[in-house]
C-alpha cells in the first residue's frame, strides 16, 4: 500500500506501521487486489463516519467505477464528513 502523509510518501510492505495524525492531510492507496490494512483510530468516533458512508456488499460485485465520483456523491461525502468534524479539501 502507498500512504501519503502531508508531503511524505510511504511504500508500506507487510508489517509496516503508518501514523497519520489528525489535522495532517493524509490518504492511502491499495496497490494490489489483496492488500489488507488494520486501521485503528483514537479517539473513537471515526467509525461512525465510516459506518454512515458504508453500503452492504451486493452478492454480485459491481464493476469498478469509470471516472470520478458524481458531484452529488462528492457533496454527500463532504456533508457527512462535516458532521464528524472532518474537513475535505
Secondary structure, 3 states (H helix, E strand, C coil): CEEEECCEEEECCCCCCCCCCCCCCEEEECCCCCCCCCCCCCCCCHHHHHHHHCCCCCCCCCCCCCCCCCHHHHHHHHHHHHHCCCCCC
